[in-house]
C-alpha cells in the first residue's frame, strides 16, 4: 500500500498505531453475532505475529482489536 500511495512504510505504521485499538470498547458493543480470530505476520519472514479480532456487529464486519501477539494468554486476557 505504501508504494502504491507514494508514502513511506513508517507513515503507514504510524497511521495504524494511532487508529487501531488493542482492546475492544465493550460499552459501544451491544451484541456480537459472530466473532473471529485470525493472525497475520507483522514483519516479513512470517515472524512476529499479531492476532486480529473481528466481529459481525449490527450485520457489519468490524475489526474490534489488534492484539500484540497470537499467544494463548494474550487472547484469553482480551476476552
C-alpha positions in Angstrom: 0.0 0.0 0.0 2.8 2.5 0.8 4.4 2.1 -2.6 1.1 2.4 -4.5 0.2 5.5 -2.5 3.7 7.0 -2.6 4.1 7.2 1.2 6.7 5.5 3.4 6.2 2.4 5.5 6.7 4.4 8.7 3.8 6.7 7.8 1.5 3.7 7.3 2.7 2.2 10.5 2.1 5.4 12.4 -1.4 5.7 11.0 -2.2 2.2 12.1 -0.7 2.7 15.6 -2.9 5.8 16.1 -6.1 4.4 14.8 -6.3 0.7 15.7 -7.2 -0.2 19.2 -5.5 -3.0 21.1 -8.6 -3.5 23.2 -12.3 -3.5 22.5 -14.6 -0.7 23.7 -17.2 -3.0 25.1 -19.6 -0.1 26.1 -20.1 0.6 22.4 -20.9 -3.0 21.5 -24.5 -4.2 22.4 -24.5 -7.6 20.6 -21.9 -9.7 18.8 -23.4 -12.0 16.2 -20.2 -13.8 15.2 -16.6 -13.3 16.4 -13.4 -14.3 14.5 -9.8 -14.5 15.5 -7.1 -14.5 12.8 -3.4 -14.0 12.7 -1.1 -12.0 10.4 2.6 -11.6 10.3 3.7 -8.1 11.4 7.1 -8.4 9.7 8.4 -10.1 6.6 9.5 -13.7 7.0 6.4 -14.8 8.9 7.7 -13.8 12.4 6.2 -11.5 14.9 2.5 -12.4 14.5 -0.5 -10.3 15.6 -4.0 -11.5 16.4 -6.8 -9.7 14.7 -10.2 -9.9 16.4 -13.2 -9.3 14.2 -16.9 -9.5 14.8 -20.2 -9.0 13.0 -21.9 -6.2 14.8 -25.3 -5.0 13.5 -24.7 -7.0 10.4 -21.4 -5.4 9.5 -17.9 -7.0 9.8 -15.7 -4.9 12.1 -12.2 -5.1 13.4 -12.6 -4.8 17.2 -9.0 -5.2 18.3 -5.4 -6.0 17.1 -3.5 -7.9 19.8 0.2 -7.6 20.3 0.8 -11.3 19.6 -1.1 -14.6 18.9 -0.2 -16.2 22.2 -3.0 -18.1 24.0 -2.5 -16.0 27.2 -2.9 -12.7 25.2 -6.1 -13.9 23.5 -7.5 -15.1 26.9 -6.6 -11.8 28.5 -8.5 -9.9 25.7 -11.7 -11.9 26.4 
